[in-house]
Amino acid sequence: MRRSKVFVAAILLVTACAAGCGHGGSPPAPVIDLAALDFGPYQAAPHDMGKPKNSYQARVFEAERLGDTVPLAMDIDPSLTFGGNSGSLVFEDPKNTMLHNFGDFDNFAQDAPNFIGGYISYGMDSRKNDGIELLNAVMLFPDEKQAADAAAALEHRDFTAKPDNQPVPIPKYPAAHAHWEPGNQSIDSWYATGKILVFTSDYDHTKIWFHHTDLPALVTMVTKSLDTIVPAVAKFTPTPANQLSDKPMDIDGMLGRTMIRPQAATGEWLNPPVVFHAHAALGWTTDPIADQRNFRKDGVDLYAEYGNTLYRARDAAGAQDIRDQLGDPSKHFKSAAPPRNLPVAKCRQYHGPVTIAVHFYCSVAYGRYASQSWGEQLLDAQQRISAQYAILVRAK
């Protein structure tokens, strides 16, 4: 096979609710004394993300703004409902992303000079990694020519990596650069649209296993991807390159309400903080269908991740429902003790089949916000969610 991946157990952003849960009446929440909470080493005050502190941050958050417009894999093909990616979706350098599983990107800086940032949309039609994988990487450049030049250069690099590769025309998109390796049910395509380059890679594990090929099916998937993505990203208004540092990094104070990730002091992140509207946030979950249903039920409109994850719901009842979904016992989870002096939080421990997984999770709600923390030790997850609760209380 051309690529293999190890999928770490990813806990659903919002898991299916147990039977009977809902927005029924509940007793008044107890009064919490913030001074009695154990925050451990974590900051427990809201903060202003402000503007980017360097070029790296400016490019990353422009990529996030672009990503907020990028369709999900299931928007392209309804069968591609499973996530499970193990690399960052937002990138200013592909080396730490899934892209290296889908092509030759070792000389990316040479082939795509002045690249600003990109976003990955990814989906599968099987949890077992035995069906179709579709990846679309949407990349932003300063102008149309540089996007078009990068499309040609990146495709040429990947095309020449294997002597058996053959060019493939995409009739509806004649400017696309695409190729496949006959006998291998996969295709790679690069298509420039304005300042944006769309890289599409479609890979069919089942057909490869049974030595079947269907080139028209591959061309159809590329065409469907471009039919969906091109009009969507056309609605994105790129920030002029010389003004990237002037754009705020946050949306409605969401990141300012999350706990600061301790290792972010240098101003650079392996996985950068993210803030997205609800539909784009589904790209970060392992089960977007279930989470979309729950987002709609609870009126989730914004999602952020920094030191913890944070959801903004329609109202307090919706936020409490999210807290329960993230904190109640369920399949592969058993209850764990809540933080000291914070009975409104819920904690649980993972007991599933995957060994490479974070084991402790805690959740809390305050107002229309709900949050989840995690840790290898229960105390760490408890301290994180305690700090998060204090931040939500103190935020204006």
Secondary structure, 3 states (H helix, E strand, C coil): CCCCCCCCCCCCCCCCCCCCCCCCCCCCCCCCCHHHCCCCCCCCCCCCCCCCCCHHHHHHHHHHHHHCCCCCHHHHCCCCCECCCCCCCEECCHHHCHHHHCCCCCCHHHHCCCCCEEEEEEEECCCCCCCEEEEEEEEECCCHHHHHHHHHHHHHHHHCCCCCCEECCCCCCCCCEEEECCCCCEEEEEEEECCEEEEEEEEEHHHHHCCCCCHHHHHHHHHHHHHHHHHHHCCCCCCCHHHHHHCCCCCCCCHHHCCCCHHHHHCCCCCCCEEEEHHHHHHHCCCHHHHHHHHHHHCCCEEEECCCEEEECCCHHHHHHHHHHHHCCECCEEEECCCCCCCCCEEEEECCCCCCCCCEEEEEEECCEEEEEEECCHHHHHHHHHHHHHHHHHCC
